[in-house]
Amino acid sequence: MVIHMRHTRAHTGNRRSHHALRANTIVTDKETGAQHLRHRVSLETGTYRGKQIIDVAKKALKKVKKTS
């Protein structure tokens, strides 16, 4: 296949049309009002889709013991 040496602005623009960045989507938890990224556990409450996944208090206590 032939490799074209020159590209028009339209050809370059069509290739670069997929390079745009999107802002992160932040959602608000219905129960607590805490904000977090979509499809991820809320680090403030430790919940995801209404279920408790991470025990935040236990994790904070462990971190304090580790630094002491």
Order of alpha helices (4+ residues) and beta strands (2+ residues): alpha-beta-beta-beta-beta-alpha
